[in-house]
Amino acid sequence: MPDNEVFETDVLATEVPNTEAPEIESPDTRHHTETQPAGLALGGVSAHSALIIVDVQPDFMPGGALACAQGDEILLGLEWLLAQHAFDHVVATQDWHPAGHVSFASKHPPHQPFEALEFYGHSQTLWPDHCIQRTEGAALHPAIDWSYCDAIIRKGTDPAIDSYSAFRNNVGPDGHRPATGLAGWLRDRRVTDVYVCGLARDVCVLWTAEDAVAAGFKTHFLWSLTRPVTSETDDITRQRLSELGVVIVDT
């Protein structure tokens, strides 16, 4: 696979060095999971498919700044899935915030993380400081071989706009959601079906699935390869996905 492309969401299609990503071993020496993890099955993957891996980064793992419940449990299954070479294309997103990002609770004292404020006419959850550019917590997780990826989308780079979805930023000051360019990138490669996984199930992965549907892609949600910020949202997430016609893959 050729070197992956890294796109900043506010400077589309500009290649930048991925110096903060973990080092990748050569194809001859890297280890692949030979045994299929229990409970993970790979059914018939649609032709013209793309796998979208959302925000698998240390800050979203147990002990991280914005930990997802059991977030590290998806790593083994994700490693196995990538080693199957089942998808025409693989894309990863990387939350990549500047210090002092507008979504950080520390920017809005005396408010605390997980409180909500209104930004640009829409509710915005305030988060702990997380995935700050060029920190270890913002790196792509070192347990995964990211050389399988064709492209990496860095999102949340605009200090004034949050960005959950791989396809579009959240609403900005002008009332619009700026596109990342991923939809066009996929269409140029004749992708019809997308499979989404990663962190967090109830936020960035869900928003990515919603926008994939809106962009006209048949969307598959790899439930066992996601984890939520809190499992209390799982029923609501399933209901939303069902309403959209997303195929929930329970493996």
Secondary structure by P-SEA (a helix, b strand, c coil): cccbbbbccccccccccccccccccccccccccccccccccccccccbbbbbbccccccccccccccccccccaaaaaaaaaaaccccbbbbbbbcccccccccccccccccccbbbbcccbbbbbbcccccccccccccccccccccccbbbbcccccccccccccccccccccbbbbcaaaaaaaaacccbbbbbccccccaaaaaaaaaaaaccbbbbcccccccccccaaaaaaaaaaaaccccccc
